[in-house]
Amino acid sequence: MKIGIVIRHCLKQRSSHFLIELLPYLTKRHDIHIFTGEWDKIDNKRVTFHKIPVFLSNFFLQEILFSITSTIVMKFHSFDLTWTQPTRYLSPDIAHLEFCYKGWADYKKRMGLSLNVQDILSPLIEEYNLNRAKHVIATSIGIKREIMKYYNIPSKKISLIPNGVNIEKFKPDRKKRIIFRKKLKISQKDVVLLFVGRNLKRKGLEYAIKALHMVKENNIKLIVCGGDDEYHRNLVDRSNENERVMFMGDVKNTDEYYAMADIFVFPTFYEGFSFATLEAAASGLPIIATKANGTEDLIENGKNGFLLRTRTPKEISNKIKLLVKNSKLRKQMGKNARETVVKKFAWNIIAKQILEVFERTKAIQ
C-alpha cells in the first residue's frame, strides 16, 4: 500500500523517533510518504519526505497552521491509507493518540490550574478527527479510557497499541556504566537516581527533589536529563542538595545515563505513555512512578517497580530507601523490568500490531 503519514517532525532525538524506529518494519510491505516540518535523513528507498513549511514563533499557532497546511498539501496526493496524530491533519483514516488534550485539560481544571488557548482549542480538533477516523490507535489503557470518556468513541473502533523501545540500544551495559560514571566523576559505589523529561513541572521533578532531601544517605545522586530551569535549580539550592543533584540539560546520549543509573524516578502528573519509562525498564532499572497513563501498563507493582499511591515526597523517599538498602531487590526488579519490555514492548512486536491495523482499516474502505 501507499501510506501517507503526517507528523510535526521526524527526529531521532524527539518523541517522533517512534516513527523512525517503525519504518524498517513498515517499509517491508508498504511505500511510506511522510509529510513533516523537519526530519533526520533516513536511508530507505521506500520512504519519501514532503516538506510542510512551519511559520510563526508561537507554538500553538504553529500547530494550527501546520494542520491546515498539511491538509491542503495532502489534497494533491492519493493514498491507500493516511495515518497521523489527531491534531496534525484533518480527517485521517487512522488517528494515533499518544496524548489526550481533553484529558490533560480536564486534569488541569481539577487541579485548579488555568487553561491556555491550546487546552481549549486542541480538544476540538482532536474530537473532529477521532470521530471521522476509520480507526483509532491509543498508546495506553488510560488514553483509551479517555478517548471513550471524553469523545464517546466506541471501544471496537480503538486498538490499544503501546509505544515501544529499542531493546538493543537500551539495555544493561556494565562497561558503559563504569566508563560513564568515571566521566561524570560519580563513584561506582554511589546509588544513582535518574529522572528524564523535558516538561519538568508536569513530570513531577519537584517531588523527586523533595524526596531526595528526605533520604539522608550521602552516597545517593539524582541526575536530571532533558530539562533545566530556574525554578527547580532554586529548589535544589533551598534544599542544600547541590552536591547530590546534577542537571544535565538536553542530552543525546540518554542510553549512557540509563546504563550508569540504578533507579528511575518518575512522579509524573499526566502522560500518554512515556518513552523514558520504557527506556529505563529496557536498561534494567526498577521504576518508581505515579500511576498514570502508560505506567500502569508497564509496571507490575512490587515486581518491576513501584506504582505510587500518592505523589508525596514521603512515599517516594520510602521507596527510594527500600531500593537503596536492598540491592538484591533492586537488581531483581531491574531484571524483571527488562524482561517485561522484551516480551511486550520491543519495536518488532509493536510494528506487527500496527501493520495489522493497516490491513483492517484498509478493508473498511
Phi, psi and omega per residue, in radians:
M1 nan 2.740 3.020
K2 -1.761 2.024 -3.008
I3 -2.046 2.278 3.087
G4 -1.766 2.206 -3.134
I5 -2.106 2.253 3.087
V6 -1.933 2.206 -3.114
I7 -2.588 2.510 -3.029
R8 -1.051 -0.751 3.043
H9 -2.637 2.799 -3.130
C10 -2.306 1.400 -2.976
L11 -2.181 2.493 -3.088
K12 -1.179 -0.475 -3.067
Q13 -1.737 0.196 3.120
R14 -2.132 3.064 -3.109
S15 -1.074 -0.377 3.133
S16 -1.231 -0.026 3.107
H17 -1.072 -0.311 3.140
F18 -1.027 -0.630 -3.141
L19 -1.211 -0.692 3.103
I20 -1.066 -0.699 3.115
E21 -1.151 -0.591 -3.078
L22 -1.408 -0.457 -3.008
L23 -0.952 -0.744 3.129
P24 -1.009 -0.548 3.137
Y25 -1.421 -0.736 -3.104
L26 -1.158 -0.653 -3.058
T27 -1.388 -0.041 2.999
K28 -1.193 -0.443 -3.089
R29 -2.081 -0.440 -2.935
H30 -2.312 2.732 2.974
D31 -1.621 2.228 -3.028
I32 -1.951 2.233 3.041
H33 -2.013 2.115 -3.069
I34 -1.925 2.152 3.116
F35 -1.817 2.009 -2.970
T36 -2.694 2.852 3.130
G37 -1.428 -0.591 3.129
E38 -2.717 2.660 -3.089
W39 -2.690 2.732 2.978
D40 -1.540 2.550 -3.121
K41 -1.100 2.352 3.139
I42 -2.244 2.230 -3.125
D43 -1.571 1.443 -3.121
N44 -2.626 1.984 -3.029
K45 -1.186 -0.289 -3.134
R46 -1.660 0.156 3.098
V47 -2.014 2.212 3.093
T48 -2.134 2.242 3.112
F49 -1.700 2.495 3.078
H50 -2.218 2.233 -3.069
K51 -1.375 2.197 2.965
I52 -1.860 1.940 -3.082
P53 -1.106 2.473 3.132
V54 -1.993 2.159 -3.134
F55 -2.039 2.961 3.044
L56 1.206 2.738 -3.115
S57 -1.719 -0.418 3.140
N58 -1.240 2.205 -3.033
F59 -1.066 -0.813 -3.081
F60 -1.154 -0.725 3.106
L61 -1.120 -0.620 3.043
Q62 -1.023 -0.765 -3.111
E63 -1.092 -0.788 -3.130
I64 -1.103 -0.830 -3.114
L65 -1.141 -0.660 3.110
F66 -1.075 -0.763 -3.136
S67 -1.091 -0.763 -3.142
I68 -1.161 -0.801 -3.106
T69 -1.123 -0.769 -3.136
S70 -1.099 -0.647 3.131
T71 -1.134 -0.714 3.114
I72 -1.166 -0.807 -3.122
V73 -1.079 -0.699 -3.107
M74 -1.144 -0.384 3.129
K75 -1.103 -0.411 -3.105
F76 -1.556 0.097 -3.134
H77 -2.226 2.774 3.113
S78 -2.157 2.250 -3.103
F79 -2.319 2.696 3.037
D80 -1.301 -0.582 3.103
L81 -2.569 2.597 2.977
T82 -2.131 2.487 -3.034
W83 -2.438 2.270 -3.117
T84 -2.832 2.904 2.920
Q85 -1.285 2.521 -2.914
P86 -1.200 -0.090 3.062
T87 -1.900 0.213 -3.056
R88 -1.829 -0.342 -3.019
Y89 -2.826 2.441 -3.058
L90 -1.501 2.302 3.068
S91 1.097 0.969 3.055
P92 -1.324 2.819 3.021
D93 -1.253 -0.744 3.139
I94 -2.148 2.128 3.076
A95 -1.765 2.185 -3.076
H96 -1.886 1.895 -3.037
L97 -1.792 1.936 3.078
E98 -1.745 -0.309 -3.039
F99 -2.657 2.164 -3.099
C100 -1.676 1.887 -3.099
Y101 -1.076 -0.651 3.130
K102 -1.162 -0.684 3.100
G103 -1.107 -0.742 3.131
W104 -1.169 -0.731 3.129
A105 -1.106 -0.710 3.129
D106 -1.145 -0.691 3.105
Y107 -1.084 -0.758 3.139
K108 -1.078 -0.707 3.122
K109 -1.110 -0.754 3.141
R110 -1.125 -0.506 3.122
M111 -1.539 0.009 3.134
G112 1.331 0.354 -3.140
L113 -1.589 2.574 -3.131
S114 -1.319 2.570 3.119
L115 -1.660 2.508 3.049
N116 -1.760 -3.128 -3.083
V117 -1.059 -0.697 -3.139
Q118 -1.089 -0.667 3.135
D119 -1.111 -0.448 -3.101
I120 -1.588 -0.752 -3.018
L121 -1.553 -0.618 -3.119
S122 -1.037 -0.687 3.084
P123 -1.060 -0.498 3.119
L124 -1.190 -0.743 3.096
I125 -1.173 -0.714 3.130
E126 -1.024 -0.831 -3.126
E127 -1.100 -0.752 3.131
Y128 -0.984 -0.843 -3.081
N129 -1.297 -0.647 3.138
L130 -1.129 -0.646 3.131
N131 -1.273 -0.533 -3.106
R132 -1.595 -0.316 3.123
A133 -1.154 2.564 3.075
K134 -1.306 -0.517 3.129
H135 -2.639 2.688 -3.099
V136 -2.207 2.363 3.021
I137 -1.867 2.184 3.053
A138 -1.898 2.362 -3.043
T139 -1.501 -0.096 3.112
S140 -2.705 2.855 3.089
I141 -1.026 -0.719 -3.125
G142 -1.114 -0.731 3.122
I143 -1.134 -0.699 3.104
K144 -1.079 -0.758 3.101
R145 -1.022 -0.744 -3.105
E146 -1.192 -0.675 3.095
I147 -1.049 -0.761 -3.129
M148 -1.226 -0.683 -3.092
K149 -1.248 -0.877 -3.001
Y150 -1.505 -0.474 -3.044
Y151 -2.073 0.009 3.076
N152 0.989 0.667 3.088
I153 -1.501 2.248 -3.114
P154 -1.154 2.571 -3.102
S155 -0.993 -0.660 -3.079
K156 -1.145 -0.310 3.133
K157 -1.541 -0.113 -3.028
I158 -1.994 2.266 3.004
S159 -1.843 2.287 3.080
L160 -1.543 1.834 3.109
I161 -2.244 1.908 -3.047
P162 -1.274 2.925 2.945
N163 -1.148 2.806 -3.128
G164 -2.104 -3.049 -3.123
V165 -2.605 2.565 3.092
N166 -1.422 1.767 -3.030
I167 -1.330 -0.166 3.052
E168 -1.527 -0.591 3.111
K169 -1.359 -0.760 -3.113
F170 -1.816 1.836 -3.127
K171 -2.775 2.777 3.090
P172 -1.040 2.349 -3.097
D173 -2.567 1.712 -3.062
R174 -1.115 -0.694 3.136
K175 -1.096 -0.795 3.127
K176 -1.109 -0.653 3.134
R177 -1.062 -0.826 -3.104
I178 -1.143 -0.849 -3.092
I179 -1.098 -0.783 -3.058
F180 -1.266 -0.588 3.067
R181 -1.125 -0.698 3.089
K182 -1.094 -0.699 3.140
K183 -1.086 -0.678 -3.132
L184 -1.567 0.016 -3.140
K185 1.058 0.765 3.085
I186 -1.930 2.277 -3.113
S187 -1.085 2.540 3.095
Q188 -1.165 -0.318 -3.136
K189 -1.549 -0.249 -3.139
D190 -1.195 2.607 3.016
V191 -1.708 2.075 -3.046
V192 -1.816 2.127 3.009
L193 -1.599 2.429 -3.119
L194 -2.148 2.383 3.034
F195 -2.213 2.252 3.134
V196 -2.244 2.186 3.113
G197 2.933 2.584 3.132
R198 -1.521 -0.752 -3.118
N199 -1.498 1.500 -2.973
L200 -1.108 -0.634 -3.092
K201 -1.226 -0.858 -3.127
R202 -1.121 -0.560 -3.086
K203 -1.554 0.042 2.927
G204 1.400 0.458 -3.131
L205 -0.993 -0.637 -3.131
E206 -0.896 -0.713 -3.087
Y207 -1.288 -0.529 3.076
A208 -1.188 -0.710 3.131
I209 -1.140 -0.786 3.136
K210 -1.142 -0.615 3.101
A211 -1.164 -0.747 3.112
L212 -0.994 -0.700 -3.118
H213 -1.076 -0.435 -3.131
M214 -1.543 -0.105 3.100
V215 -1.794 1.929 -2.928
K216 -1.518 -0.206 3.130
E217 -1.032 2.315 -3.062
N218 -1.356 -0.290 -3.049
N219 -1.547 0.490 -3.126
I220 -2.044 2.351 3.083
K221 -2.144 2.605 2.998
L222 -2.057 2.058 3.118
I223 -1.789 2.237 -3.129
V224 -1.978 2.044 3.121
C225 -2.031 2.524 3.057
G226 1.897 -0.939 -3.104
G227 -2.167 2.861 3.137
D228 -2.846 2.139 3.117
D229 -2.578 2.903 -3.059
E230 -1.150 -0.673 -3.102
Y231 -0.996 -0.862 -3.077
H232 -1.326 -0.534 3.052
R233 -1.153 -0.704 3.097
N234 -1.123 -0.656 3.095
L235 -1.091 -0.723 3.091
V236 -1.109 -0.727 3.110
D237 -1.062 -0.833 -3.111
R238 -1.140 -0.488 -3.136
S239 -1.525 -0.044 -3.092
N240 0.977 0.756 -3.104
E241 -1.989 0.363 -3.104
N242 -1.047 -0.495 -3.126
E243 -1.352 -0.326 -3.042
R244 -1.969 -0.125 -3.139
V245 -2.049 2.272 3.128
M246 -2.152 2.122 3.059
F247 -1.640 2.064 -3.082
M248 -1.743 -0.192 -3.122
G249 1.275 -2.793 -3.123
D250 -1.369 2.023 -3.077
V251 -2.037 2.637 3.109
K252 -1.671 -0.493 -3.062
N253 -1.653 0.934 -3.096
T254 -1.054 -0.520 -3.130
D255 -1.036 -0.578 3.123
E256 -1.235 -0.613 3.108
Y257 -1.204 -0.723 3.074
Y258 -1.088 -0.723 -3.092
A259 -1.113 -0.564 -3.085
M260 -1.612 -0.073 -3.092
A261 -1.589 2.942 3.130
D262 -2.052 -0.574 -3.067
I263 -2.471 2.415 3.079
F264 -1.820 2.211 -3.101
V265 -1.997 2.226 -3.001
F266 -2.600 1.287 -3.119
P267 -1.472 0.983 -3.001
T268 -1.250 2.719 3.069
F269 -1.537 -0.779 -3.052
Y270 -2.640 2.415 3.108
E271 -2.515 2.991 2.895
G272 -1.710 -1.094 2.922
F273 -2.901 1.797 -3.023
S274 -1.112 2.196 3.029
F275 -1.118 -0.575 -3.092
A276 -1.075 -0.671 3.122
T277 -1.160 -0.662 3.117
L278 -1.172 -0.723 3.129
E279 -1.143 -0.681 3.111
A280 -1.122 -0.797 3.140
A281 -1.110 -0.742 3.119
A282 -1.076 -0.524 -3.138
S283 -1.458 0.048 3.078
G284 1.437 0.532 3.132
L285 -1.838 2.343 2.972
P286 -1.208 2.558 -3.043
I287 -2.015 2.312 2.992
I288 -1.914 1.950 -3.029
A289 -2.552 2.713 2.995
T290 -1.265 2.724 3.074
K291 -1.322 1.894 -3.097
A292 -2.473 3.048 3.081
N293 -0.970 2.162 3.128
G294 1.770 -0.891 -3.110
T295 -1.138 -0.592 3.126
E296 -1.248 -0.395 3.076
D297 -1.351 -0.552 -3.008
L298 -1.657 -0.761 -2.967
I299 -1.608 2.189 2.951
E300 -1.710 1.882 -2.969
N301 -0.952 2.135 3.131
G302 1.533 -0.161 -3.130
K303 -1.828 -0.951 3.121
N304 -2.077 0.158 3.123
G305 2.926 -2.964 3.121
F306 -2.220 2.270 2.985
L307 -1.653 2.060 -3.077
L308 -1.262 2.393 3.057
R309 -1.325 -0.570 3.099
T310 -2.340 2.972 3.099
R311 -1.789 0.465 -3.092
T312 -1.342 2.491 3.075
P313 -0.966 -0.573 -3.122
K314 -1.110 -0.816 -3.127
E315 -1.162 -0.699 3.119
I316 -1.096 -0.783 -3.116
S317 -1.131 -0.622 3.107
N318 -1.096 -0.698 3.119
K319 -1.215 -0.675 3.096
I320 -1.081 -0.827 -3.132
K321 -1.028 -0.734 -3.135
L322 -1.055 -0.788 -3.112
L323 -1.317 -0.526 3.098
V324 -1.177 -0.762 -3.067
K325 -1.353 -0.468 -3.065
N326 -1.989 1.477 -3.086
S327 -1.133 -0.550 3.124
K328 -1.111 -0.792 3.111
L329 -1.118 -0.750 -3.132
R330 -1.033 -0.808 -3.113
K331 -1.213 -0.664 3.133
Q332 -1.168 -0.718 3.094
M333 -1.096 -0.702 3.112
G334 -1.114 -0.697 3.101
K335 -1.123 -0.737 3.118
N336 -1.121 -0.658 3.133
A337 -1.096 -0.768 3.106
R338 -1.057 -0.780 -3.132
E339 -1.096 -0.639 3.138
T340 -1.063 -0.847 -3.077
V341 -1.261 -0.588 3.111
V342 -1.093 -0.673 -3.092
K343 -1.382 -0.550 -2.952
K344 -2.097 -0.433 -2.915
F345 -2.196 0.176 3.059
A346 -1.154 2.594 -3.022
W347 -1.082 -0.563 3.129
N348 -1.125 -0.579 3.099
I349 -1.221 -0.767 -3.131
I350 -1.157 -0.744 -3.131
A351 -1.050 -0.716 3.131
K352 -1.040 -0.727 -3.137
Q353 -1.168 -0.692 3.136
I354 -1.183 -0.717 3.105
L355 -1.078 -0.624 3.085
E356 -1.139 -0.662 3.087
V357 -1.139 -0.687 3.080
F358 -0.967 -0.841 -3.080
E359 -1.143 -0.762 -3.132
R360 -1.148 -0.700 -3.128
T361 -1.205 -0.687 3.099
K362 -1.074 -0.643 -3.117
A363 -1.148 -0.478 3.125
I364 -1.110 -0.594 -3.110
Q365 -1.219 nan nan
